[in-house]
């Protein structure tokens, strides 16, 4: 079944938590990307040979979702689970993200696609936020964003 699931042994009794939302998977270079000047050409302009790329940061996965206080399952992501994940962020936390009808699995740090919880993406929660609006007809919806860093 396609979806986003989070698992931490100390949260929700160790059961997987379902994220009703979307994800962003990103990384960037740790080094400044600046041209390396090889020499000055005959026309007086610098001859740019290459760029210094350096290393890369561990990828981040940002999950955004909605918790419906009027209609939820005990395994749905909620503000309670968000706070528990934050408090237990030093414990092993794992993500499984599958998309499409074929349940294509998003890869871990090494590019390996997880097939079950034994080789799921290991992450650490680095930040979170949740918000709601008491004045709207949708006041029963709580929006959240969780940011994880993939670990090796």
Rosetta blueprint (number, residue, H / E / L):
1 X L
2 X L
3 X E
4 X E
5 X E
6 X E
7 X E
8 X E
9 X L
10 X L
11 X L
12 X H
13 X H
14 X H
15 X L
16 X L
17 X E
18 X E
19 X E
20 X L
21 X E
22 X E
23 X E
24 X E
25 X E
26 X E
27 X L
28 X L
29 X E
30 X L
31 X L
32 X L
33 X L
34 X L
35 X E
36 X E
37 X E
38 X E
39 X E
40 X E
41 X L
42 X L
43 X L
44 X L
45 X L
46 X E
47 X E
48 X E
49 X E
50 X E
51 X E
52 X L
53 X L
54 X L
55 X L
56 X E
57 X L
58 X L
59 X L
60 X E
61 X E
62 X E
63 X E
64 X E
65 X E
66 X E
67 X E
68 X E
69 X L
70 X L
71 X L
72 X L
73 X L
74 X L
75 X L
76 X E
77 X L
78 X L
79 X H
80 X H
81 X H
82 X H
83 X H
84 X H
85 X H
86 X H
87 X H
88 X L
89 X L
90 X L
91 X L
92 X L
93 X E
94 X E
95 X E
96 X E
97 X E
98 X E
99 X E
100 X L
101 X L
102 X L
103 X L
104 X E
105 X E
106 X L
107 X E
108 X L
109 X L
110 X L
111 X L
112 X L
113 X E
114 X L
115 X L
116 X L
117 X H
118 X H
119 X H
120 X L
121 X E
122 X E
123 X E
124 X E
125 X E
126 X E
127 X E
128 X E
129 X E
130 X E
131 X E
132 X L
133 X L
134 X L
135 X L
136 X L
137 X L
138 X L
139 X L
140 X L
141 X E
142 X E
143 X E
144 X E
145 X E
146 X E
147 X E
148 X E
149 X E
150 X E
151 X L
152 X L
